[in-house]
Amino acid sequence: MKTFRPSSNSRFFIGIFSVGFFLGSATLASGAINNPEAGYKLCVNNSTKSITYPGTSKCPKGHTLITLGAKGAVGEKGETGAAGAQGAKGDTGAAGQSGLSGVNGTNGTSLLGGFGYPDITLGNVGDMYIDKYGPILYGPKLFGSWGNGIYFGGPAGATGPAGATGPAGATGPAGATGPAGTAGGGQLYVKTYPQVSLTTTSTAVTSLVLPAGSYLLTFNTLAYASSGSDLIGCRIEDTQTGGQGAIGISSSVNQGRAWITRLLSLTLNASATVSAYCYNIYGSTNYVTDITFSALKVSSITDQ
């Protein structure tokens, strides 16, 4: 192998070599001889100092061969550098798209109220209902039915002691004589009956057949509850079964007994049958006894 020694024209040679080397690196890298792994072979014209790249390992006559070393082995991996400082906080991103609307929740239940048994068309499944006549609680409502009510009123309280007699008042002046009254009827119709068992259906426990005229009707009976707390209602000429006017009876109070009295003024334009009705609102073993039904005929009735 020949070694190139620069002459007095070394500066000129080095400049030409450098330019030629870098301009021709792509060609060198593509040759079978000149590549980074095998090294580079350059031919320098001894006269013109121009550089060529031979296709073989030898240069033409009148040229000097220069061999550049092959690519060195890869050095050892250096140590990992220290972690860099934390970068500045980035800008806040744009707002995301709105999420989908949630599914509607199921309807809640309601507490309803009214007078008498609730109509089947009232309310929805799961609702509760208070009959203000009772008070009686119905529900929760099922499909097509309110079911049986639960009486939640307390039992009738014991009769309180009689109050002290007040002092006698001063005698008032005599009143003026009133006008003569019209002739009254004065005829009394009375019917009694020993005992009638009750159901939840309004039952006629006694009746009077009365001619045309005006009457003051009175109905009295003794109601019994054999066990627990029961609720019984009685009416004159009324077949409803609501809780209005009902009487609560407890088997633990007054031996399970309570008197029921009903009054009604009535005018008949023709002879008719007048009845008193009783029914069982709550409980299952109720009955009434000592039934008395009377009608006092009067000349007229004046509403005030």
C-alpha positions as CSV (number, residue, x, y, z in Angstrom):
1,M,0.0,0.0,0.0
2,K,1.3,3.4,-0.9
3,T,1.3,6.3,1.5
4,F,0.6,9.8,0.2
5,R,3.0,12.5,1.2
6,P,1.9,16.0,0.3
7,S,4.3,18.2,-1.7
8,S,4.5,21.9,-1.9
9,N,1.0,21.8,-3.4
10,S,-0.4,20.1,-0.2
11,R,-2.8,22.9,0.5
12,F,-4.2,22.8,-3.0
13,F,-4.4,19.0,-2.7
14,I,-6.2,19.0,0.6
15,G,-8.8,21.5,-0.6
16,I,-9.5,19.5,-3.8
17,F,-9.6,16.3,-1.7
18,S,-12.0,17.7,0.8
19,V,-14.4,19.0,-1.8
20,G,-14.2,15.8,-3.9
21,F,-14.6,13.6,-0.9
22,F,-17.8,15.2,0.4
23,L,-19.3,15.7,-3.0
24,G,-18.7,12.1,-3.9
25,S,-19.7,10.4,-0.7
26,A,-23.0,9.2,-2.1
27,T,-21.1,7.5,-5.0
28,L,-18.6,6.0,-2.7
29,A,-21.2,4.6,-0.4
30,S,-22.9,2.9,-3.3
31,G,-19.8,1.1,-4.7
32,A,-18.8,-2.4,-3.9
33,I,-15.4,-1.3,-2.5
34,N,-16.1,2.2,-1.2
35,N,-18.5,1.9,1.7
36,P,-18.4,2.7,5.5
37,E,-17.8,-1.0,6.5
38,A,-14.9,-1.7,4.1
39,G,-13.4,1.8,4.0
40,Y,-12.8,4.1,1.1
41,K,-10.1,4.0,-1.7
42,L,-9.2,7.2,-3.5
43,C,-7.0,7.7,-6.5
44,V,-5.1,11.1,-6.7
45,N,-3.7,12.1,-10.1
46,N,-0.1,13.0,-9.6
47,S,-0.2,15.8,-12.1
48,T,-3.5,17.4,-11.8
49,K,-4.1,16.5,-8.1
50,S,-7.7,15.5,-9.0
51,I,-9.4,12.7,-7.1
52,T,-11.2,9.7,-8.6
53,Y,-12.8,6.7,-7.2
54,P,-11.7,3.4,-8.7
55,G,-14.0,0.5,-9.2
56,T,-11.2,-1.8,-8.1
57,S,-8.6,-1.9,-5.4
58,K,-5.9,-0.5,-7.6
59,C,-5.4,3.0,-9.2
60,P,-4.4,3.7,-12.8
61,K,-0.8,4.4,-13.6
62,G,0.2,8.0,-12.7
63,H,-2.1,8.0,-9.7
64,T,-1.5,7.6,-6.0
65,L,-3.8,5.3,-3.9
66,I,-5.1,6.7,-0.7
67,T,-7.1,4.3,1.7
68,L,-9.4,5.7,4.3
69,G,-10.1,3.4,7.3
70,A,-13.3,1.4,7.7
71,K,-16.0,2.5,10.0
72,G,-15.1,1.9,13.6
73,A,-16.9,-0.3,16.1
74,V,-19.9,1.2,18.0
75,G,-18.8,2.6,21.3
76,E,-20.3,1.6,24.6
77,K,-23.6,3.1,25.6
78,G,-23.2,6.2,27.7
79,E,-24.8,6.6,31.1
80,T,-28.3,8.0,31.2
81,G,-28.4,11.7,31.6
82,A,-30.1,13.4,34.5
83,A,-33.8,14.0,34.2
84,G,-34.7,17.3,32.7
85,A,-36.6,20.0,34.5
86,Q,-40.4,19.7,34.4
87,G,-42.0,21.6,31.6
88,A,-44.5,24.4,32.0
89,K,-48.1,23.5,32.4
90,G,-50.0,23.2,29.1
91,D,-53.0,25.2,28.2
92,T,-56.4,24.0,29.3
93,G,-58.0,21.8,26.6
94,A,-61.3,22.6,25.0
95,A,-64.5,21.6,26.7
96,G,-65.7,18.1,25.7
97,Q,-69.1,17.3,24.1
98,S,-72.1,17.1,26.4
99,G,-73.0,13.6,27.5
100,L,-76.3,11.8,26.6
101,S,-79.4,12.5,28.7
102,G,-80.1,9.9,31.4
103,V,-83.1,7.6,31.4
104,N,-86.2,9.0,33.2
105,G,-86.8,7.5,36.6
106,T,-89.9,5.6,37.5
107,N,-92.9,7.5,39.0
108,G,-93.1,7.6,42.8
109,T,-96.2,6.7,44.8
110,S,-98.8,9.1,46.2
111,L,-100.9,9.4,49.4
112,L,-104.5,10.2,48.4
113,G,-107.5,11.1,50.5
114,G,-111.3,11.5,50.3
115,F,-114.6,10.5,51.8
116,G,-115.7,6.9,51.5
117,Y,-114.2,3.9,49.8
118,P,-111.8,4.9,46.9
119,D,-113.0,4.5,43.4
120,I,-111.1,1.8,41.4
121,T,-110.1,4.4,38.8
122,L,-108.4,6.6,41.4
123,G,-104.6,6.6,41.8
124,N,-101.9,4.3,40.5
125,V,-100.4,0.9,41.6
126,G,-98.6,1.4,44.9
127,D,-100.6,4.5,46.0
128,M,-102.2,4.8,49.5
129,Y,-105.6,6.3,50.3
130,I,-107.1,7.6,53.6
131,D,-110.9,7.5,54.0
132,K,-111.5,10.6,56.2
133,Y,-114.8,9.2,57.4
134,G,-113.0,6.4,59.2
135,P,-110.3,7.1,59.5
136,I,-109.4,4.1,57.3
137,L,-106.2,3.5,55.4
138,Y,-106.4,1.6,52.0
139,G,-103.4,0.3,49.9
140,P,-101.0,-0.1,48.6
141,K,-103.2,-0.3,45.5
142,L,-102.9,-3.4,43.4
143,F,-103.8,-4.0,39.8
144,G,-107.6,-3.4,39.8
145,S,-108.2,-3.4,43.6
146,W,-107.7,-1.2,46.6
147,G,-108.2,-4.2,48.9
148,N,-109.6,-4.0,52.5
149,G,-109.0,-0.9,54.6
150,I,-107.3,-0.7,58.0
151,Y,-109.0,1.3,60.7
152,F,-106.3,3.4,62.5
153,G,-108.4,5.4,64.9
154,G,-108.2,4.7,68.6
155,P,-111.0,3.0,70.5
156,A,-113.8,5.0,72.0
157,G,-112.7,6.6,75.3
158,A,-114.4,5.9,78.6
159,T,-117.2,8.2,79.7
160,G,-115.9,11.0,81.8
161,P,-117.2,11.9,85.2
162,A,-120.2,14.2,85.5
163,G,-119.4,17.8,86.0
164,A,-120.4,19.7,89.2
165,T,-123.9,21.3,89.2
166,G,-123.7,25.0,88.5
167,P,-125.4,27.6,90.7
168,A,-129.0,28.3,89.9
169,G,-129.5,31.3,87.7
170,A,-131.8,34.2,88.4
171,T,-135.4,33.9,87.4
172,G,-136.0,35.7,84.2
173,P,-139.1,37.8,83.4
174,A,-142.1,36.1,82.0
175,G,-142.2,36.0,78.3
176,A,-145.0,37.2,76.1
177,T,-147.7,34.8,75.3
178,G,-147.0,33.1,71.9
179,P,-149.5,32.6,69.2
180,A,-151.7,29.6,69.2
181,G,-150.0,26.7,67.4
182,T,-151.5,24.6,64.7
183,A,-153.0,21.3,65.5
184,G,-150.2,18.7,65.6
185,G,-150.3,15.2,64.4
186,G,-148.9,13.6,67.6
187,Q,-149.2,10.0,66.2
188,L,-146.2,7.8,67.1
189,Y,-145.1,4.8,65.1
190,V,-142.7,2.4,66.9
191,K,-141.0,-0.9,65.9
192,T,-138.4,-3.0,67.8
193,Y,-136.2,-5.9,66.8
194,P,-133.9,-8.1,69.0
195,Q,-130.7,-8.5,67.0
196,V,-129.2,-8.4,63.4
197,S,-125.7,-9.6,62.3
198,L,-123.8,-7.2,60.1
199,T,-121.7,-7.5,56.9
200,T,-119.9,-4.9,54.8
201,T,-123.0,-4.6,52.7
202,S,-125.6,-2.0,54.0
203,T,-128.4,-4.1,55.5
204,A,-132.0,-2.9,56.5
205,V,-132.1,-3.9,60.2
206,T,-135.7,-2.5,60.7
207,S,-138.5,-0.7,58.7
208,L,-141.7,1.3,59.3
209,V,-144.6,1.6,56.9
210,L,-145.8,5.3,57.1
211,P,-148.7,7.2,55.5
212,A,-148.1,10.5,53.9
213,G,-147.1,13.3,56.2
214,S,-144.1,14.9,58.1
215,Y,-142.1,12.8,60.6
216,L,-139.3,13.0,63.1
217,L,-137.5,9.6,62.9
218,T,-135.5,8.2,65.7
219,F,-133.3,5.0,65.5
220,N,-131.5,3.5,68.5
221,T,-129.5,0.3,68.8
222,L,-126.8,-1.3,70.9
223,A,-123.7,-2.3,68.8
224,Y,-121.4,-5.1,69.9
225,A,-117.8,-6.0,69.0
226,S,-116.8,-9.5,70.1
227,S,-113.1,-9.1,69.6
228,G,-110.5,-6.4,68.7
229,S,-111.4,-2.9,67.5
230,D,-114.4,-2.7,65.1
231,L,-116.1,0.1,63.2
232,I,-119.9,0.1,62.6
233,G,-122.0,2.6,60.7
234,C,-125.8,3.1,60.8
235,R,-128.1,5.5,58.7
236,I,-131.7,6.2,58.1
237,E,-132.9,6.0,54.5
238,D,-129.3,5.8,53.3
239,T,-127.7,2.7,51.9
240,Q,-124.1,4.2,51.6
241,T,-121.3,2.4,53.4
242,G,-118.8,5.2,53.9
243,G,-117.2,6.0,57.2
244,Q,-119.2,9.2,57.9
245,G,-120.9,8.9,61.3
246,A,-119.4,5.5,62.0
247,I,-118.8,4.4,65.6
248,G,-115.5,2.8,66.7
249,I,-116.0,-0.1,69.2
250,S,-113.3,-1.9,71.2
251,S,-114.0,-5.3,72.8
252,S,-111.8,-4.1,75.7
253,V,-113.9,-1.0,76.5
254,N,-117.4,-1.0,77.9
255,Q,-117.6,-4.8,77.4
256,G,-117.4,-4.1,73.6
257,R,-120.7,-2.2,73.5
258,A,-121.8,1.2,72.3
259,W,-125.1,2.9,71.7
260,I,-125.9,4.3,68.3
261,T,-128.6,6.9,67.8
262,R,-129.7,8.5,64.5
263,L,-132.3,11.3,63.9
264,L,-133.9,12.3,60.6
265,S,-136.8,14.7,59.7
266,L,-138.8,13.4,56.7
267,T,-141.8,14.5,54.7
268,L,-143.7,11.8,52.6
269,N,-146.0,12.8,49.8
270,A,-147.4,9.3,49.7
271,S,-147.4,6.2,51.9
272,A,-144.0,4.6,51.9
273,T,-141.7,2.1,53.7
274,V,-138.9,3.8,55.6
275,S,-135.8,1.8,56.7
276,A,-132.8,2.0,59.0
277,Y,-129.5,0.5,57.7
278,C,-126.4,-0.7,59.4
279,Y,-123.1,-2.1,58.1
280,N,-119.7,-3.4,59.2
281,I,-116.9,-1.1,58.0
282,Y,-114.0,-2.8,59.9
283,G,-114.0,-6.1,61.7
284,S,-115.8,-9.3,61.0
285,T,-117.9,-10.2,64.1
286,N,-120.1,-7.2,64.6
287,Y,-123.9,-7.2,65.3
288,V,-126.5,-4.8,66.7
289,T,-129.2,-5.6,69.3
290,D,-132.1,-3.9,71.2
291,I,-133.2,-2.1,68.0
292,T,-135.8,0.6,68.3
293,F,-137.1,2.6,65.3
294,S,-139.8,5.3,65.8
295,A,-141.6,7.9,63.8
296,L,-143.4,10.9,65.4
297,K,-145.9,12.5,63.0
298,V,-145.8,16.3,63.2
299,S,-147.9,19.0,61.5
300,S,-145.0,20.5,59.6
301,I,-141.2,20.7,59.5
302,T,-139.3,24.0,59.4
303,D,-135.6,24.0,58.5
304,Q,-133.5,26.6,60.3
